Amino acid sequence: MTGTPPANDTTVLTPSVPDAHSNLAFDFLALEVGVTEYAAGPTGCTAFAYPQPVLIASDIRGELPCTIMAGDGIADGICVRAWWVYFCATFEQAA
């Protein structure tokens, strides 16, 4: 092996969105679903977006929660992630 392997603090993560032809059709007018992933790692997130704000609650048993502006229990969407650090970065870039 030559050179220095990439370190976590120097790796630039760029989310990628799958091609538009990879669609899953469903008939839920009050819900939109999207996904993103990182080519560099085995992680990504699935986003659920709502056209109107909805009341939310979370059950965090067995997980490390990462919430952004969820203090009032009302959200425009939620993300289900594979790893919380990448989830937060993806969510902030999507916003």
ABEGO torsion letter per residue (X at the ends): XBEBBBBAAABBBBBBBBBAABBBBBBBAABBBBBBBBAABBBEBBBBBBABBBBBBBBABGBBBBBBGAAAGBBABBBBBABAAAAAAAAAAAX
